[in-house]
Structure formats: C-alpha cells, structure tokens
C-alpha cells in the first residue's frame, strides 16, 4: 500500500507476532472507488498457501489472474509473500476480502 493509505492506521501485533490491521482501517482510509489497490499477503510457506490465497482473491476480485501474483520468500523460506494490484470497486469489497484473508490460519498479515 502507499504511505498515504497507511496514514492514521495503527498496526497491531498479536502474541504470536502476527500483524493485524484493525477492522476499521479501511473506514479511516480515504479511498475513492473504483481505485487501483495494491495488496500484500504474508503467510506460512506451505504447498497449499498460494492456491488458497488465490482462491480467496478470485472470489472477491474475479478479474485477478494468478500470473499477476508476485511471490517472495523470507530468508529461511518459512514465509511466503504474495503481492498484486487490482481495481477495487467498493469499500464493501475491500472489507470482505480483508476479513476473509485475515481469518485464514495460514495468513500472518495483510497490507
């Protein structure tokens, strides 16, 4: 996300070092829809991770394509980061996507 999008948003860290953005984060961000939206999802690097995350993205953003997911790994390859950009259509779409991604036990943080 851009620095402007992060202004005024407090990021929380759980006991297990999972980073969470408060549920009202998108309410505080001043977005005008539709808008280009970058998203980064960090999670455990297990074989099913990328497929699960892509399925969630596709459910909420039908036009997203797997070939547009950029993949990066932590130094020890314990974690996998998936990044993409898409055109967000509404706050409701963003809230639903964020809620489903952060509810997944493999996901450590979403920005």
MMTF fields as JSON, N, C-alpha, C and O atoms, coordinates in Angstrom:
{
  "mmtfVersion": "1.0.0",
  "mmtfProducer": "UNKNOWN",
  "numBonds": 443,
  "numAtoms": 444,
  "numGroups": 111,
  "numChains": 1,
  "numModels": 1,
  "chainsPerModel": [1],
  "groupsPerChain": [111],
  "chainIdList": ["A"],
  "bondAtomList": [4, 2, 8, 6, 12, 10, 16, 14, 20, 18, 24, 22, 28, 26, 32, 30, 36, 34, 40, 38, 44, 42, 48, 46, 52, 50, 56, 54, 60, 58, 64, 62, 68, 66, 72, 70, 76, 74, 80, 78, 84, 82, 88, 86, 92, 90, 96, 94, 100, 98, 104, 102, 108, 106, 112, 110, 116, 114, 120, 118, 124, 122, 128, 126, 132, 130, 136, 134, 140, 138, 144, 142, 148, 146, 152, 150, 156, 154, 160, 158, 164, 162, 168, 166, 172, 170, 176, 174, 180, 178, 184, 182, 188, 186, 192, 190, 196, 194, 200, 198, 204, 202, 208, 206, 212, 210, 216, 214, 220, 218, 224, 222, 228, 226, 232, 230, 236, 234, 240, 238, 244, 242, 248, 246, 252, 250, 256, 254, 260, 258, 264, 262, 268, 266, 272, 270, 276, 274, 280, 278, 284, 282, 288, 286, 292, 290, 296, 294, 300, 298, 304, 302, 308, 306, 312, 310, 316, 314, 320, 318, 324, 322, 328, 326, 332, 330, 336, 334, 340, 338, 344, 342, 348, 346, 352, 350, 356, 354, 360, 358, 364, 362, 368, 366, 372, 370, 376, 374, 380, 378, 384, 382, 388, 386, 392, 390, 396, 394, 400, 398, 404, 402, 408, 406, 412, 410, 416, 414, 420, 418, 424, 422, 428, 426, 432, 430, 436, 434, 440, 438],
  "bondOrderList": [1, 1, 1, 1, 1, 1, 1, 1, 1, 1, 1, 1, 1, 1, 1, 1, 1, 1, 1, 1, 1, 1, 1, 1, 1, 1, 1, 1, 1, 1, 1, 1, 1, 1, 1, 1, 1, 1, 1, 1, 1, 1, 1, 1, 1, 1, 1, 1, 1, 1, 1, 1, 1, 1, 1, 1, 1, 1, 1, 1, 1, 1, 1, 1, 1, 1, 1, 1, 1, 1, 1, 1, 1, 1, 1, 1, 1, 1, 1, 1, 1, 1, 1, 1, 1, 1, 1, 1, 1, 1, 1, 1, 1, 1, 1, 1, 1, 1, 1, 1, 1, 1, 1, 1, 1, 1, 1, 1, 1, 1],
  "groupList": [{"groupName": "UNK", "atomNameList": ["N", "CA", "C", "O"], "elementList": ["N", "C", "C", "O"], "formalChargeList": [0, 0, 0, 0], "bondAtomList": [1, 0, 2, 1, 3, 2], "bondOrderList": [1, 1, 2], "singleLetterCode": "X", "chemCompType": "L-PEPTIDE LINKING"}],
  "groupTypeList": [0, 0, 0, 0, 0, 0, 0, 0, 0, 0, 0, 0, 0, 0, 0, 0, 0, 0, 0, 0, 0, 0, 0, 0, 0, 0, 0, 0, 0, 0, 0, 0, 0, 0, 0, 0, 0, 0, 0, 0, 0, 0, 0, 0, 0, 0, 0, 0, 0, 0, 0, 0, 0, 0, 0, 0, 0, 0, 0, 0, 0, 0, 0, 0, 0, 0, 0, 0, 0, 0, 0, 0, 0, 0, 0, 0, 0, 0, 0, 0, 0, 0, 0, 0, 0, 0, 0, 0, 0, 0, 0, 0, 0, 0, 0, 0, 0, 0, 0, 0, 0, 0, 0, 0, 0, 0, 0, 0, 0, 0, 0],
  "groupIdList": [1, 2, 3, 4, 5, 6, 7, 8, 9, 10, 11, 12, 13, 14, 15, 16, 17, 18, 19, 20, 21, 22, 23, 24, 25, 26, 27, 28, 29, 30, 31, 32, 33, 34, 35, 36, 37, 38, 39, 40, 41, 42, 43, 44, 45, 46, 47, 48, 49, 50, 51, 52, 53, 54, 55, 56, 57, 58, 59, 60, 61, 62, 63, 64, 65, 66, 67, 68, 69, 70, 71, 72, 73, 74, 75, 76, 77, 78, 79, 80, 81, 82, 83, 84, 85, 86, 87, 88, 89, 90, 91, 92, 93, 94, 95, 96, 97, 98, 99, 100, 101, 102, 103, 104, 105, 106, 107, 108, 109, 110, 111],
  "secStructList": [7, 7, 2, 2, 2, 2, 6, 6, 7, 7, 3, 3, 3, 7, 6, 6, 1, 7, 3, 3, 3, 7, 6, 6, 2, 2, 2, 2, 1, 7, 7, 7, 1, 1, 3, 3, 3, 3, 3, 3, 3, 3, 3, 3, 7, 7, 6, 6, 2, 2, 2, 2, 2, 2, 2, 2, 2, 2, 2, 2, 7, 6, 6, 7, 7, 4, 4, 4, 7, 3, 3, 3, 3, 7, 6, 6, 1, 1, 3, 3, 3, 3, 3, 3, 3, 3, 3, 3, 7, 7, 2, 2, 2, 2, 2, 2, 2, 2, 2, 2, 2, 2, 2, 1, 6, 6, 3, 3, 3, 3, 7],
  "xCoordList": [0.829, 0.0, 0.874, 2.036, 0.307, 1.071, 1.15, 0.34, 2.153, 2.284, 1.04, 0.627, 0.434, -0.756, -1.887, -2.651, -2.013, -3.064, -2.84, -3.804, -1.583, -1.272, -1.433, -1.473, -1.526, -1.606, -2.76, -3.892, -2.472, -3.515, -3.999, -4.96, -3.366, -3.782, -2.787, -1.593, -3.268, -2.413, -2.371, -3.405, -1.178, -0.997, -0.753, 0.052, -1.446, -1.335, -0.524, -0.54, 0.183, 0.936, 0.405, 0.416, -0.069, -0.6, 0.532, 1.706, 0.172, 1.162, 2.073, 3.246, 1.529, 2.331, 3.061, 3.504, 3.18, 3.844, 3.104, 3.692, 1.825, 1.0, 0.606, 0.126, 0.805, 0.456, -0.983, -1.396, -1.738, -3.136, -3.396, -2.899, -4.172, -4.65, -6.074, -6.853, -6.438, -7.791, -8.862, -8.668, -9.989, -11.069, -11.573, -12.059, -11.471, -11.962, -10.914, -11.111, -9.812, -8.723, -9.192, -8.839, -9.98, -10.431, -11.433, -11.542, -12.168, -13.095, -12.329, -12.802, -11.149, -10.335, -9.591, -9.29, -9.295, -8.579, -9.548, -10.689, -9.085, -9.928, -9.699, -8.786, -10.532, -10.428, -11.633, -12.748, -11.395, -12.484, -12.536, -11.547, -13.683, -13.83, -14.456, -15.251, -14.092, -13.071, -11.672, -11.446, -10.731, -9.344, -8.386, -8.724, -7.195, -6.133, -5.669, -5.367, -5.609, -5.291, -4.22, -4.44, -3.071, -2.042, -2.322, -2.747, -2.087, -2.281, -1.106, -0.582, -0.703, 0.394, -0.084, -0.566, 0.053, -0.397, 0.789, 1.361, 1.155, 2.277, 1.709, 0.828, 2.225, 1.752, 2.778, 3.884, 2.388, 3.276, 3.521, 2.587, 4.751, 5.128, 4.887, 5.792, 3.646, 3.269, 2.741, 2.324, 2.751, 2.377, 1.019, 0.877, 0.038, -1.304, -1.524, -2.576, -0.559, -0.739, -1.145, -2.164, -0.364, -0.635, -2.014, -2.729, -2.392, -3.698, -4.849, -5.855, -4.698, -5.738, -5.897, -7.016, -4.787, -4.84, -5.406, -6.214, -4.988, -5.515, -7.02, -7.741, -7.514, -8.949, -9.73, -10.803, -9.191, -9.842, -9.843, -10.865, -8.7, -8.623, -9.625, -10.341, -9.676, -10.549, -12.023, -12.833, -12.359, -13.744, -14.188, -15.322, -13.305, -13.646, -13.262, -13.819, -12.311, -11.821, -11.758, -10.685, -12.899, -12.945, -11.934, -11.524, -11.528, -10.604, -9.14, -8.294, -8.817, -7.429, -6.935, -7.673, -5.671, -5.09, -3.881, -3.084, -3.762, -2.67, -1.304, -0.358, -1.191, 0.098, 0.54, 1.713, -0.391, -0.059, 0.29, 0.499, 0.356, 0.765, 2.29, 2.912, 2.878, 4.33, 4.61, 3.953, 5.574, 5.893, 7.296, 8.237, 7.42, 8.727, 8.746, 7.699, 9.938, 10.081, 10.989, 11.89, 10.732, 11.617, 12.97, 13.086, 13.98, 15.344, 15.399, 16.112, 14.663, 14.677, 13.558, 13.38, 12.799, 11.699, 10.552, 9.763, 10.475, 9.358, 8.074, 6.977, 8.221, 7.078, 7.1, 8.155, 5.897, 5.736, 4.876, 3.833, 5.323, 4.577, 4.004, 4.711, 2.723, 2.064, 1.579, 0.917, 1.915, 1.531, 0.874, 1.248, -0.12, -0.768, -1.453, -1.543, -1.928, -2.728, -4.019, -4.049, -5.08, -6.353, -7.18, -6.843, -8.249, -9.145, -10.223, -11.089, -10.155, -11.154, -12.412, -12.346, -13.556, -14.817, -15.581, -16.343, -15.373, -16.145, -15.472, -14.631, -15.86, -15.384, -15.86, -15.133, -17.068, -17.619, -16.771, -16.516, -16.343, -15.475, -14.166, -13.709, -13.567, -12.297, -12.439, -11.6, -13.494, -13.715, -13.903, -13.349, -14.687, -14.942, -13.659, -13.392, -12.869, -11.598, -10.653, -10.093, -10.47, -9.571, -10.031, -9.217, -11.315, -11.855, -11.584, -11.171, -11.812, -11.58, -10.097, -9.722, -9.255, -7.817, -7.283, -6.555, -7.636, -7.095, -7.681, -7.101, -8.81, -9.402, -8.697, -8.848, -7.933, -7.25, -6.056, -5.245, -5.946, -4.889, -3.486, -2.521, -3.338, -2.011, -1.5, -0.294, -2.395, -2.045, -1.524, -2.15, -0.369, 0.224, -0.103, -0.343, -0.119, -0.545, -0.976, -0.596, -1.79, -2.278, -2.116, -2.565, -1.477, -1.339, -1.805, -1.777],
  "yCoordList": [-1.172, 0.0, 1.237, 1.2, 2.312, 3.547, 4.091, 3.741, 4.966, 5.583, 6.381, 6.419, 7.026, 7.83, 6.972, 7.433, 5.754, 4.86, 4.451, 4.188, 4.391, 3.971, 5.07, 4.771, 6.318, 7.423, 7.212, 6.974, 7.3, 7.212, 5.807, 5.644, 4.788, 3.412, 2.77, 2.704, 2.305, 1.639, 0.149, -0.518, -0.362, -1.782, -2.467, -1.996, -3.583, -4.314, -5.592, -6.172, -6.025, -7.278, -8.183, -7.815, -9.393, -10.357, -11.036, -10.858, -11.815, -12.533, -13.435, -13.608, -14.014, -14.913, -14.168, -14.774, -12.83, -11.953, -11.822, -11.402, -12.175, -11.965, -10.498, -9.955, -9.867, -8.464, -8.358, -9.051, -7.485, -7.265, -5.769, -4.957, -5.433, -4.071, -4.074, -4.958, -3.108, -3.082, -3.149, -2.638, -3.777, -3.949, -2.622, -2.583, -1.547, -0.266, 0.502, 1.678, -0.148, 0.531, 1.122, 2.253, 0.371, 0.88, 2.009, 2.867, 2.024, 3.123, 4.423, 5.491, 4.336, 5.515, 5.991, 7.179, 5.093, 5.459, 6.168, 5.739, 7.242, 7.99, 7.475, 7.921, 6.54, 5.944, 6.366, 6.482, 6.591, 6.889, 5.737, 5.431, 5.11, 3.927, 4.287, 5.222, 3.534, 2.478, 3.083, 4.228, 2.28, 2.737, 1.554, 0.413, 1.862, 0.853, 0.546, 1.464, -0.728, -1.088, -2.172, -3.272, -1.881, -2.909, -3.68, -3.094, -4.965, -5.782, -6.733, -7.256, -6.946, -7.862, -8.779, -8.317, -10.079, -11.072, -11.951, -12.63, -11.939, -12.75, -13.911, -13.734, -15.098, -16.265, -17.375, -17.243, -18.467, -19.624, -20.235, -20.403, -20.56, -21.148, -22.662, -23.454, -23.024, -24.437, -24.648, -23.686, -25.886, -26.117, -25.541, -25.076, -25.563, -25.114, -23.601, -23.099, -22.871, -21.446, -20.617, -19.928, -20.682, -19.846, -20.144, -19.216, -21.389, -21.761, -21.252, -20.775, -21.355, -20.882, -19.372, -18.869, -18.652, -17.193, -16.751, -15.824, -17.409, -17.049, -17.283, -16.462, -18.374, -18.661, -17.566, -17.156, -17.1, -16.023, -14.735, -14.057, -14.406, -13.215, -13.298, -12.334, -14.436, -14.624, -14.497, -13.983, -14.964, -14.875, -13.413, -13.076, -12.565, -11.164, -10.236, -9.147, -10.675, -9.878, -10.809, -11.305, -11.05, -12.037, -11.825, -12.786, -10.574, -10.303, -10.571, -10.507, -10.869, -11.122, -12.399, -13.376, -12.37, -13.525, -14.025, -13.238, -15.337, -15.938, -15.51, -15.37, -15.306, -14.907, -13.524, -13.173, -12.73, -11.398, -11.366, -10.291, -12.531, -12.604, -12.652, -13.581, -11.661, -11.66, -12.429, -12.203, -13.33, -14.184, -13.871, -13.731, -13.765, -13.583, -14.417, -14.682, -14.832, -15.697, -15.049, -14.278, -15.378, -14.911, -15.601, -16.574, -15.106, -15.643, -17.143, -17.871, -17.602, -19.031, -19.811, -21.005, -19.115, -19.688, -20.23, -21.063, -19.744, -20.134, -19.419, -19.951, -18.2, -17.386, -17.068, -17.006, -16.869, -16.529, -15.269, -15.174, -14.309, -13.079, -13.107, -13.404, -12.796, -12.693, -11.259, -10.717, -10.641, -9.255, -9.154, -9.849, -8.269, -7.977, -6.623, -6.043, -6.132, -4.909, -5.253, -6.108, -4.569, -4.755, -3.488, -2.6, -3.413, -2.275, -2.602, -3.444, -1.927, -2.115, -1.35, -0.188, -2.016, -1.417, -0.722, 0.213, -1.187, -0.619, -0.937, -1.831, -0.19, -0.443, -1.815, -2.524, -2.173, -3.476, -4.618, -5.609, -4.477, -5.477, -5.589, -6.694, -4.461, -4.455, -5.056, -5.849, -4.678, -5.207, -6.718, -7.426, -7.208, -8.65, -9.413, -10.465, -8.886, -9.523, -9.56, -10.61, -8.421, -8.348, -9.295, -9.993, -9.31, -10.157, -11.636, -12.374, -12.066, -13.478, -13.83, -14.906, -12.948, -13.227, -13.333, -14.274, -12.381, -12.383, -13.503, -13.861, -14.05, -15.166, -16.488, -17.456, -16.533, -17.764, -18.002, -17.1, -19.203, -19.513, -19.485, -19.375, -19.582, -19.527, -18.095, -17.879, -17.129, -15.725, -15.082, -15.172, -14.431, -13.724, -12.239, -11.648, -11.619, -10.227, -9.908, -10.572, -8.857, -8.357, -6.841, -6.166, -6.322, -4.865, -4.481, -3.303],
  "zCoordList": [0.0, 0.0, 0.0, 0.407, -0.455, -0.44, 0.976, 1.835, 1.215, 2.531, 2.878, 4.037, 1.871, 2.123, 2.662, 3.509, 2.202, 2.662, 4.105, 4.824, 4.549, 5.915, 6.951, 8.144, 6.548, 7.495, 8.462, 8.043, 9.758, 10.77, 11.07, 11.823, 10.507, 10.753, 11.709, 11.416, 12.831, 13.81, 13.521, 13.495, 13.305, 13.05, 14.379, 15.183, 14.621, 15.88, 15.666, 14.58, 16.712, 16.657, 17.764, 18.939, 17.368, 18.324, 19.083, 18.756, 20.098, 20.912, 20.089, 20.42, 19.008, 18.173, 17.05, 16.075, 17.206, 16.242, 14.919, 13.922, 14.897, 13.721, 13.687, 14.682, 12.557, 12.401, 11.927, 10.998, 12.573, 12.209, 12.065, 12.845, 11.069, 10.914, 11.443, 11.087, 12.287, 12.842, 11.758, 10.655, 12.073, 11.111, 10.551, 9.421, 11.305, 10.824, 10.011, 9.705, 9.664, 8.95, 7.632, 7.297, 6.886, 5.592, 5.755, 4.878, 6.864, 7.126, 7.328, 6.942, 7.932, 8.203, 6.96, 6.839, 6.049, 4.832, 3.886, 3.713, 3.287, 2.371, 0.959, 0.264, 0.546, -0.771, -1.606, -1.096, -2.884, -3.807, -4.799, -5.465, -4.89, -5.724, -7.055, -7.141, -8.112, -8.137, -8.047, -8.44, -7.516, -7.402, -7.535, -7.222, -8.003, -8.104, -6.684, -5.92, -6.324, -4.945, -4.903, -5.409, -4.311, -4.134, -2.842, -1.847, -2.86, -1.665, -1.518, -2.502, -0.279, 0.044, 1.158, 2.192, 0.939, 1.906, 2.285, 1.432, 3.558, 4.05, 4.848, 5.689, 4.57, 5.296, 5.324, 4.801, 5.944, 6.055, 4.684, 3.901, 4.397, 3.122, 3.158, 3.422, 2.887, 2.778, 1.359, 0.713, 0.863, -0.532, -0.95, -2.08, -0.076, -0.446, -0.303, -0.7, 0.252, 0.555, -0.666, -0.637, -1.718, -2.88, -3.472, -3.851, -3.558, -4.104, -3.253, -3.777, -1.936, -1.023, -1.145, -1.243, -1.138, -1.222, -2.57, -2.63, -3.648, -4.956, -5.009, -5.577, -4.438, -4.437, -3.693, -4.136, -2.571, -1.82, -2.65, -2.75, -3.238, -4.083, -5.235, -5.505, -5.907, -7.07, -6.684, -7.456, -5.494, -5.006, -4.895, -5.236, -4.427, -4.19, -5.343, -5.486, -6.158, -7.29, -8.503, -8.845, -9.156, -10.242, -11.365, -12.016, -11.599, -12.703, -12.368, -13.259, -11.109, -10.735, -11.422, -11.552, -11.859, -12.537, -11.752, -11.241, -11.669, -10.897, -11.427, -10.651, -12.719, -13.297, -12.816, -12.947, -12.26, -11.767, -10.28, -9.719, -9.638, -8.237, -8.173, -8.689, -7.547, -7.336, -6.052, -5.035, -6.092, -4.955, -4.448, -5.229, -3.135, -2.496, -1.229, -0.637, -0.81, 0.366, 1.4, 1.069, 2.649, 3.715, 3.553, 2.808, 4.241, 4.12, 4.389, 3.698, 5.373, 5.697, 5.004, 5.245, 4.13, 3.352, 4.215, 3.769, 5.454, 6.321, 5.895, 6.06, 5.343, 4.961, 3.473, 2.841, 2.933, 1.525, 1.442, 2.089, 0.643, 0.42, -0.988, -1.951, -1.098, -2.393, -2.551, -1.665, -3.695, -3.944, -5.305, -6.249, -5.389, -6.65, -6.547, -5.465, -7.668, -7.723, -8.449, -9.334, -8.055, -8.733, -8.592, -7.81, -9.345, -9.239, -8.221, -8.458, -7.089, -6.032, -6.427, -6.828, -6.309, -6.729, -5.61, -5.859, -4.36, -3.248, -1.918, -1.823, -0.906, 0.453, 0.934, 1.63, 0.562, 0.965, 0.394, 1.079, -0.842, -1.457, -0.687, -0.395, -0.362, 0.351, 1.752, 2.18, 2.457, 3.808, 3.794, 4.635, 2.837, 2.752, 2.419, 3.0, 1.487, 1.116, 2.306, 2.622, 2.968, 4.115, 5.232, 5.837, 5.492, 6.562, 6.277, 7.172, 5.045, 4.718, 4.725, 5.191, 4.22, 4.224, 5.651, 5.968, 6.513, 7.874, 8.733, 9.758, 8.332, 9.08, 8.779, 9.525, 7.694, 7.322, 8.24, 8.453, 8.78, 9.747, 9.169, 9.927, 7.866, 7.246, 7.094, 6.968, 7.105, 6.872, 8.145, 9.202, 8.033, 9.167, 9.136, 10.189, 7.959, 7.831, 6.41, 5.445, 6.327, 5.034, 5.045, 5.971, 4.019, 3.857, 2.469, 2.112]
}
